[in-house]
C-alpha cells in the first residue's frame, strides 16, 4: 500500500468517526434517532400488512375455487 492510499484510508476513517460522533451527540441527534425508530416501525407494519393481505387473498382464492 503506497502512501497516498494509506493517507486516503486514514482520512476516510477519521471522517467516518466524526460523522458517527455528530450523529450520536450533535445537534438534532435525538430527533434523528426518533425518526429512525418511526421509520423502522413503519417498515415492520408494512411488511406485516403485506403478509396479512397476501395470506388473506390466498385463503379467499382457495375458498372460492373449492366452491364452498
N, C-alpha and C positions, 0 to 999 in steps of 0.2 A: 504494500500500500504506500503510495507516494505521499508527500507532504500535503499536496493540495487536497487529495481525497480525505486524508486524516483530519485536516482542518475543517473541511466541509461537514464531515460526520460529527465532529465535536460541536460545531456551531448549531447543527440541526438538533442535537441532543439538548443543548442549553436552551434553545428556543422552545422545544417541547416541554422541558421542565418549567420554564417561565409561564407558558400557556396553561399548564396544569395548576400552577400556583395562583394565577389570576382567576382561573375557573373556580377554584375552591375558596379563595379568600378575597377576591376582587369585588369591585362594585357590581351589584346585580347577581352575585353568585347564589344567593338564596332564591331569587326569582327564577334563575336558570334551573336550579335543582327541582323546584316545584313544577316547572314546565316539563322537565324530563319525566317526572313521575306521572303527570297527567297524560303525556304522550304514550307512556308505557301502558297505562290503564286503558286508554282508548284503543290501542292496538290489541290488547287482550280481549276487550269487549267485542271488537270487530271480528276477531278470529272465532270466538265462541258463538257469536251471532251467525257467522257464515256457516259454521259447522252445524248449528241447530237448523238453519234453513235447508242445508243440503240433506240432513237426515230426515227432516220433515217432508221434503219433496220426494225423497226416495220411498219413504213409508207410504205416502199418498199414492204414488205411482204403482207400487206393489198392490196396494189395496184395490185400486181401480182395475188393474189388469186381472185380478182374480175374480172380478165381477161381484164382489160382495157389497 
